[in-house]
């Protein structure tokens, strides 16, 4: 309960999921014979420098298996970088980091599952990575 209250204050209204998913190369993808839905939704960043993106990996039953947050800038960059896919990874570019290339191992780990359910834990991991 103590973790839930502060984490609610960190949530932003992520929206326009269909548009972000299409523009950033999300959608249904297959890894190891399993199909996953890769959904991206956006929220305006505080200082108007692009958008914050919520990336969710959902299993066949629609449950969220992994969740990440990252920034795409629209002022200094010509266009946001699309997701790229390896045999067992989803690569994304967090333009708020000095080393922007990030990835999610597929299938998502148990830790991914937990962090997708505890928003404050996800934010802390992102802050220190």
C-alpha positions as CSV (number, residue, x, y, z in Angstrom):
1,X,0.0,0.0,0.0
2,X,2.8,2.4,0.8
3,X,4.3,1.9,-2.6
4,X,1.0,2.4,-4.4
5,X,0.3,5.9,-3.2
6,X,3.6,7.6,-4.4
7,X,3.6,5.6,-7.6
8,X,0.2,7.1,-8.5
9,X,1.7,10.6,-8.5
10,X,4.3,9.5,-11.1
11,X,1.7,8.3,-13.6
12,X,1.1,10.3,-16.7
13,X,-1.9,10.1,-19.1
14,X,-0.5,7.9,-21.8
15,X,-2.6,8.0,-24.9
16,X,-2.8,7.7,-28.7
17,X,-1.6,4.1,-28.5
18,X,-2.6,3.1,-32.0
19,X,-0.7,6.0,-33.6
20,X,2.5,5.5,-31.5
21,X,2.4,1.8,-32.0
22,X,2.3,2.2,-35.8
23,X,4.8,5.0,-36.0
24,X,7.4,3.3,-33.8
25,X,7.1,-0.2,-35.3
26,X,5.1,-2.0,-32.6
27,X,2.3,-4.4,-33.2
28,X,2.1,-8.2,-33.1
29,X,5.5,-9.9,-33.2
30,X,6.6,-13.5,-32.9
31,X,9.5,-14.7,-30.6
32,X,10.3,-18.4,-30.2
33,X,7.0,-19.5,-31.7
34,X,4.9,-17.3,-29.4
35,X,3.1,-14.1,-30.5
36,X,3.3,-11.0,-28.4
37,X,1.6,-7.6,-28.7
38,X,4.0,-4.7,-28.6
39,X,2.1,-1.5,-27.7
40,X,3.4,2.0,-27.4
41,X,1.6,5.0,-25.9
42,X,2.8,8.5,-25.5
43,X,2.6,11.5,-23.0
44,X,4.0,15.0,-23.5
45,X,7.3,15.6,-21.6
46,X,7.4,18.3,-19.0
47,X,9.5,20.8,-20.9
48,X,8.0,20.2,-24.3
49,X,11.0,18.4,-25.6
50,X,9.3,15.4,-27.3
51,X,7.3,12.7,-25.7
52,X,7.7,10.0,-23.1
53,X,6.7,6.6,-24.4
54,X,5.3,3.7,-22.5
55,X,6.2,0.4,-24.2
56,X,4.2,-2.7,-23.1
57,X,4.8,-6.3,-24.1
58,X,1.6,-8.3,-23.7
59,X,1.3,-12.1,-23.8
60,X,-1.4,-14.1,-25.8
61,X,-3.9,-13.6,-22.9
62,X,-3.4,-9.8,-23.0
63,X,-1.5,-9.7,-19.7
64,X,1.4,-7.2,-19.4
65,X,4.7,-9.1,-19.3
66,X,7.1,-6.2,-19.5
67,X,6.9,-2.4,-19.4
68,X,9.4,0.3,-20.2
69,X,9.4,4.0,-20.3
70,X,11.7,6.0,-22.6
71,X,11.9,9.4,-24.2
72,X,11.7,10.4,-27.9
73,X,12.7,13.9,-28.8
74,X,11.2,15.8,-31.6
75,X,13.0,19.1,-31.5
76,X,16.7,18.2,-32.2
77,X,16.1,14.9,-33.9
78,X,14.5,14.5,-37.4
79,X,12.3,11.6,-36.3
80,X,12.0,9.2,-33.3
81,X,13.9,5.9,-33.7
82,X,11.6,2.9,-34.4
83,X,11.8,-0.3,-32.4
84,X,14.1,-2.9,-33.8
85,X,13.8,-6.7,-33.3
86,X,16.4,-9.4,-32.9
87,X,15.8,-13.1,-32.6
88,X,15.3,-12.8,-28.8
89,X,15.3,-9.0,-28.1
90,X,13.3,-5.8,-28.6
91,X,15.6,-2.8,-29.1
92,X,14.5,0.7,-28.3
93,X,16.2,4.1,-28.1
94,X,15.9,6.2,-25.0
95,X,16.9,9.6,-26.1
96,X,17.1,10.9,-22.5
97,X,20.1,8.7,-21.8
98,X,23.8,9.2,-22.8
99,X,23.8,5.6,-24.0
100,X,20.4,5.4,-25.6
101,X,20.3,1.8,-26.9
102,X,18.2,-0.3,-24.6
103,X,16.6,-3.7,-24.9
104,X,14.0,-6.2,-23.5
105,X,15.0,-9.8,-23.6
106,X,12.3,-12.0,-25.1
107,X,10.5,-13.8,-23.6
108,X,10.4,-11.2,-20.8
109,X,11.9,-12.3,-17.4
110,X,10.1,-12.7,-14.1
111,X,11.7,-9.4,-13.0
112,X,10.1,-7.8,-16.1
113,X,6.8,-9.2,-15.0
114,X,7.2,-7.8,-11.4
115,X,8.3,-4.3,-12.5
116,X,5.4,-4.1,-14.9
117,X,3.1,-4.5,-11.9
118,X,4.9,-2.1,-9.5
119,X,5.3,1.3,-11.2
120,X,7.5,2.8,-8.6
121,X,10.0,-0.1,-9.0
122,X,10.0,0.4,-12.8
123,X,10.8,4.2,-12.3
124,X,13.6,3.5,-9.9
125,X,15.2,1.0,-12.2
126,X,14.9,3.4,-15.1
127,X,16.4,6.2,-13.1
128,X,19.5,4.2,-12.1
129,X,20.1,2.6,-15.5
